[in-house]
Amino acid sequence: MQISASDVKIAVIGASGRSGSVLCHSLLNEGYKVIAVVRNRKNLSPELDRHCSAVREADLTDPDRLSETLKDADIVVNTAHARHLPSILAVTPVPVVALGSTRKFTRWPDAHGNGVLAGEHALREDGRPSLLLHPTMIYGAQGENNVQRLADLLKKLPVVPLPDGGRFLVQPIEQGDVTRSVVAAIPLIVSGVIKGPETLVIAGPEAVTYRQFVSMIAQFSQSRKLRIISVPDWCIRIAAYVLRKLPGVPRIEDAEIRRLTENKDFDITPMKQKLGVTPISLQEGLSRVFRK
């Protein structure tokens, strides 16, 4: 028997966040009933407050409150950090769709990447139908600061130092494609196509070098003409430490610079085949960002 979207109630954890709010709008447009789960109802947009089936406040570290919040959901979608998955799994028996991060693959792990790994481990141990999507760098969301922060920095720097000339690869994904991927996962859960815990990397259509990435951001943000120089990563780390002391200069962490020296390119064939989502090009995505 085919199940109608209107028969499915989805609890979206993190509904007031960048990914969560956009996702709620998309799910409502598809006809799903949405329970918006937020820390503070005041942070939710008035439109979502009006149109969601319910708006519930919860602290992910409070199991009793969280259990009550999720009690009548058919599916839980977690757009908060994946480190919260063990707590979520402990209070609800229903299938889960969640966002992780390709940070889990880094050679320089941090709290963010380790939290993703812990969430993935919890899903695998639990065994229920679930899909953990690992996006690459997300850009294009309202309030997102990866691309905008870099564009601001390019306007301030006379030269742009990149480790090894920026030859390493990056494969950003536009926020709309992240949302489409999560929405596409719901029917796979509802129909039983996904029978146990699965993970999937979601990324842009092709990788580019950091040099190309920076140059494209400069082009679309109408920054000054770039002069990119090749510098050892340890030099950039020292310079970033000094620049942190200057007012108005965006803070760049040591680990961020180290991660510029590892390739982040991924095969998206599984993404396209499993979810039916073909992501937009970086050129098209950046043109949208700087048209806003």
N, C-alpha and C positions, 0 to 999 in steps of 0.2 A: 504494500500500500504506500502510495506516495504521500509524503508529509508536507503540508503547506508551511511556508515561512511563518505565517501568522499563528501557527500552532507551537512554535518554538520560542521559548523564553531564554534570553541570553543575558547573563550577568557580566558586565564589563567592568573589571577592576581597573581603576585609574582613569575613569571616564572624563575627568576634568583636565587630564594631561594632553600633551601634543598629539600623541598617537591615539589616545583613548577617545578624545572628543571627536576627531575626524571619523574614527571607526563607528562611534555611536550614530552619527548622521548617516553613514553608509548603510548600516544595518537597518535603521529605521526606514530608509528609502527602499530596501529590499523587502520590507514587510514584516521583519522580525519584531517581537516584543523585546524591549531592552530595559534591563534593570541597571541603572547607573550607580556604580559603587564608588564613592569618593570619601576622602578624609574630611573635607569640609564642603558642605552643600553650597556655600557662598561662592566657591570657585568654579562651579558649573555654569555654563552659559544659560541664560534665561530660556532660549529656544529648546535646549535639551531638557531643562527642568520641566517645561510644559509637555513635551511630546514623549518622553520615556514613560514606560509603564509604571516605574517606581524609581525613586531616588533614595538611596540609603547611605548613611554615613558609617564608616567602619575603619578601625585601625587594624592593619594586617598583623599586628603583634598581639591582638586581643582575640583569642580563639572563640570565646563564647559569642562575642559580638559578630565576628566574621561568620560563624556558623548560622546565626540568625539571619544575617544579610543575604546569604546564598541559599537559603533553605528551599525555595521553590524554583530555582533555576534548572533548566534542562542542560545547559552548557555554560561553562565559565570561561571567559576570555580574560587573560591577565596581560595588561599592557604596562603594569608596574614592573619593577626589576624582577628578573627570574629567581633571585635569591629567596623570594617570598613563596615559591612554589611548594616547598615542604609544608608550610603553614596552611596553604590553601588546600592541598591534598588531604590534610588531616581532618578537615571539617566538612568536606563535601564528597559524595561518591560519584558525581557526574563527570562526563568527559571534559577535558581541558584543552584549550588552544592558548598558546602563550608566545610572547616575544622574548627571544634570547639575544644573542649578539655573536658575531664572528670574532669578537675579542677573545673568545674562548680558545682560539687557535694561536694566540700570540706567544712569542718566546719570552716576553716580559710580562708575566701575569701580574694583575693588580686585583684590588677588591672587586672591581666590576666583573672582570673575566672569571675570577674564582667563584663569584656568586652565580654566574651563568652555569658554570660547570656543576655546582652543587644542585641547582634547580633541575638540570638535565638528569643528573644521577637520581634524584628523587622521583622523577617521572618514570625512568626506566625500572627502578625498583618497585614502583607502585603497580605498573603493568596495565592500567586502564587505557582505553582509547584516548589518545592525546596527540597533539602535534605542536612541537616546539620549533618556531621559525627563527632562524638566526640571520638577521639582516646585517649587511655591511653598513658603512657609514650612511646614516639617513640624512637627507637634505630636503629642503623645500617645505617643511612643516612650519606653521605659524609659531613663532617663538624659538625655532631651531637656530642654533648659533654656530654650527660648524662652518658653513660656507660664508655666512655674514661676518663672522669673527675674522676669518681669513681675509675677506675683502677689505675690512677695516684696517687690518694689519698691513696689507699691501699698499694702502694709501699713505702709510706712515714711513715705510722703509725705503731708503734710497736704493738698496740692493736686496735681493731675496736669496739668502743662503740655503741651499738644500743639500742634504747628505748625498754624496756621490753624484751630484748634479741632478738629483731627482729622478734617477732611473728606475726606482722601485715602483711597483704597480699598486693601484687603488681602483676600486670598482663600486663607487657610491650608488645608492638606490634612492629614488625620489619617493617622498612620503606617500603619494597617491598609489604607488605600486606596492608599498608595504600594506596599506589599507586594503587594496584589492586582493592581496595574498591572504590576509586574515579572513576576509569575507568569503573567499573561494574555499577556505578550509572548512567552513561550517557545514555545507552539504556533504562533504566527505565524512564528517563525523556523524551527521544525522542519518545518512544512508547506510552506515556500517562499512564503508570502504576502508576506513581506518579502524583496525580492530585492536591495536595495541599502541604502545608509545612509539612515536616516530619523530625524527628531526629532519629539518630541511633548511639549507642555506638559500636566502633570497638576496639577489644582488642586481645591479644594473646590467645592461646587455653586454657590455664589454669592458675590459680593464684598460686604463690609461696610465701613463707614468705620472708621478707626482709633478714633474715639470709641465706636462700637458694640462694636468688638473689646475695647477696654479695659474698657468697662462690663460686658460679658459675663464676662470673666475675673474681675472684682471680684465679680460676683454668684455665680459658681460656686465661687470660692475663699473666699467669705464674708469678704472684706476690708471695711474700714470704708466707709461711704457716701462715694462719690466726689464731689469737686468738681473738674471739669475746666475749665481756663482756656485761652484762646487766646493763644499767645505766638509771636513771630517765631522762626524756627528758629535764628537766630544767638544769641539769648538762651539758648535751651536748650543749645546747644553750649558756651557759656561756663559755664553752671551745671553741666553734666555734667563739665566739666574740673575744676571746683572740688570736686565731690562725689567724684571719684576719689580724693581725698586722705583721705577719711573712711573709717574701718574699718567693714566690714559692709555698705557700700553697693555694689550690683552695678555693675560697670564698664560704661558705655555709650560706645561709640566715636563719634567725630565723624561718620564716614561713615554709621553706623546712623541718626543723627538726620537727616542730609540725605536719606536714603532714605525717611524718613517723609513727605517732600514730593513723592513721585511715586506715581501710581496703579499698583497691581499687580493689575489685574483681567484675566481671560482667558476666552476662549470655550472651554468644555470639550466642545463637541459632537464635535470630532475624537477626544478621549479616550474618550468614551462609544461612539462608532461603531467606532473601531479596536480598542479593548481590551474593550469590553463592560462597563466598570466605571462604575457610578454612585456617586459619593462620598457619604458621610454628611454631614448638616448640621453646621455649626459648633456649634450648640446641643447636639446629641447627642454630638459629639466632646468638647466641654469637660465635659459631664456625666460622661463616662467617665474623663477625666483626673483629675477631682477626687473621683471615687468610689474611686480606687485607695488 
